């Protein structure tokens, strides 16, 4: 059940803290179907912060391409404050058909939407009166408050499951997040591509 899964997550964080782990990261998916469970990462991490004193909290990854960057900037600024300036914003574009179809977002636009959203989120975290006229998002004189503790903002780690995605991570992020699905051969190639970019 949902309550049992939540209690298990709380126990996991307590055990991780007591065992000397230094970070807790939460995944993000939508519409997993009737047999899987996954809590939404920002409310989950907000609650788990009480059990994770002194630990880094982060998303790995938040499906930024499916969100408005103003919403994402406000959620993550709040999360950074709750985490005492120890939040990492791991983002990804998504890959599951049911997710982008449910949000009515064309698959071909996901990477570009994410890159544009990262640019906007960074501005909103550190500036007032942000105006942006892009391909996917349009803002006029937007200010969020409160801003994150970390300035100019939390680190943004970008997931990439293809070599093109790794290049994008190097271009727009502070780090590249790999997936446990990848082979050692892919990771070797990807690290080289990341380093070149």
N, C-alpha and C positions, 0 to 999 in steps of 0.2 A: 504494500500500500504506500501511498505518498507520505503519510506521516512516519511510517517505519523507515522509509528510505531517507527522509530528512534526518531522523534521529541517528541513523547510521553515519550520515555525512558529518554530523556534529561530533560523533565519537571518533571518526577518522581524523578530524582536525585536532582534537585533543591528543590523540595518540601520536600524530605527527609532531606536534609542538613538544610533547614530552620526550620524543625520541631525537630531538635536535634538528628536525627539518627546518629549512628557513623560508619556505614559500608554499602557498596553496593556490592552485589555479583551477578554474572552473571552465568547462566546455560550454558550447552553445549550439543547439539545434532546435528546429521547429518540426512539428508534425511527424513525430517518430512512430506513430501508430499505436495499436492497442497493447503491444507486448513489451515496449521499452519505456524507460522513465528517464527524464533529464530535467532538472530544475533550471529555470532561467538564471544566468550567472550573476547578474548584478544584485538582485535581491538576495540570492543565496550567499554571495560573498559579504554583503552588508551584515547579514546575521552572523556568519562565521567569523567575522572580524573580532567579535567578543571572545571567541575561543582561541584566536590566533595572535595574541599580543606579541608585538615585535617581529612578526613574520610578514613577508611580502605577500600581497594578494594580487591575483591577476586573472585575466581571461585568456584562454588558449583554445579556441579563439572566439571572439565576438563577431558575429556575421554583420560587419559594418555595411556591406553593400546593400543590405536589406533595410537599412535604417536611415532616418533623416539625421544629418550630422549635428544639428542643433540639439536634438534629443540625446544623441550619443555624447556630445560634449558636456551637457548638463549631468547626465547619469554618471559619467566617469569623473567629472570634477567632484561631485558629491562622494563618489567611491574613494577618491584619493584623500579627501578630508577624513572620512570614516577610518581609512587605513593609516592615518597619521603620516601621509606622504610616502607610503610604501605600496603604491598601486602601479601595476604594469598593464597597459592596454594592449593586449594581443588581439589582432584583427585578422579577418579572413574574408574572402569573397563568397565562399560557399561552393558546393559542388552537387548537392542533392536536388534533383529535378522537382520533387514535391515542394521544396522550400521556395525556390524562386518562382515556381508556377503559382503557389499559394499567395505570394506577394505581388503577382502579376508584373514581375521584373524580367525582361528578356535576358536569357543566359549570356548572350554575347556582350552585354553591357556591364557585367558584374565587376570585372577588374577595373575598368575605367571609373565606374561609380565609386568603388572603394578608394581609389587613388584620390579622386576629387574630394571625397568625404574626409580623408585623412588631412588633406590640406586645410579644409575648413575647420575641422576640430582643433588642429594646432592653433589656428588664428583665434578661435573663440576662447580657448584656454588662456591666452596671453594678451589679447587685445580687447579694447572696447570699440563699439561702433563698426562692426565688421560688415562690409558689403562684398558680395561675391555674385558674379553672373557667369555661371558655368554651363556645361552641357547638361547636367542633371539637377543641379541645385542653384537656387537664386535667393540671396539674402540681401536685405537693405537695412543698414544701420542696426545690426543685432549685437547686443551685449548680453553675456551670461554672467550670473553672479549667484553664489560665490565661485571664484576661480579655484583651480586645484592648488594644493599646498606646493607641489613640485612646480617650479617655474623654469622654463616656459611651459612645462606640462609634463605629465607622466611619460616614461618611455613608451614608444609604440613599436611592438614586435609584430611583424607581418608574416602570416603563414603563406607558404608557397609549395604546391604539390607538383609543379611542373618547372622546367628550367625557365620558362617565361615568367612564371610566378616568383621564382627566386630572384630574377632580374628586377622585377617590380619591387620586391621586398627591399633589395639593396638601394633602389632609387628613392623610395618613399618612407622607409622605416628606419628604426634605430637598431634593429636586429632581425634576423630571419628565424622563424619557427618552423622546424621540420616535423613531420608526422612519423609515428612509429610504424606506419604502413610501408615506409620506404626501404628499399634494399641498400646495402652498403655501397654498391656500385653507383646508385643514383645519388646518394649523399656525397660521395667523393666528387662526382661531376658537378653537383649543385654547389658545393663549397668552392670549387674552382670558379664557377660562374659568378657566385656571390662576391668573391674576392676581386675578380676582374672588374665588376660593376662598381 
